Amino acid sequence: MGRRTQRRRAARLVEDFVADLRLPVPAEPEQVMSAVCEVLTQRLGHPVKRMPVKFPASQSDVVFGLWVHADDGHYIFYEKDTSPWHQLVIFCHETGHLIHEHDQTPLLDSEGARLLLPSLDPSAVQRIMAKRSRQCHGPAEIQAEMFAAHLLTHVSRWLPEKHWNVADSAVDAVHRMENTFGLPQASDRG
């Protein structure tokens, strides 16, 4: 399947999925993730839970999120020691793996699984999918990234405007960039 076809398929999947989301305006990233889990739970017929975790130091340079399919449902883990916006990006990427039902590859040994999944018996974890640096350009990763990009584009209309503090030394450069590239208009958000 070509990239153009993959993009169109991702866009259709997201449009269908987003139609079921019910969110206030504005909604914080945490509310968006909870709403996505609710829709997935309804569609799949079993729980989908989001789990912010601190990944083990041995994995922290490689893993930011992972999707776990267990006997009692799906778990989407994402790094808790990052910004809510980055957590949403990670969460959307892992949701892409779940939606596309990507094959999962073993990532953690039993000790790593016990640290991340203390409430689950390691034998209950059927499969684990995680983003690894050496796999980041594979077809499943590209598909998950496309899904995440489309989902983030759609849910961004619910997110509050992000305001940035600019250091005094950078104000002139920022104004030049705004003049060159323009500012997003409020009408672009909804």
Beta strands, then each sheet from edge to edge (+ up, - down):
strand 1: 48-53
strand 2: 65-70
strand 3: 73-79
strand 4: 125-130
sheet 1: 1+ 3+ 2- 4+
end
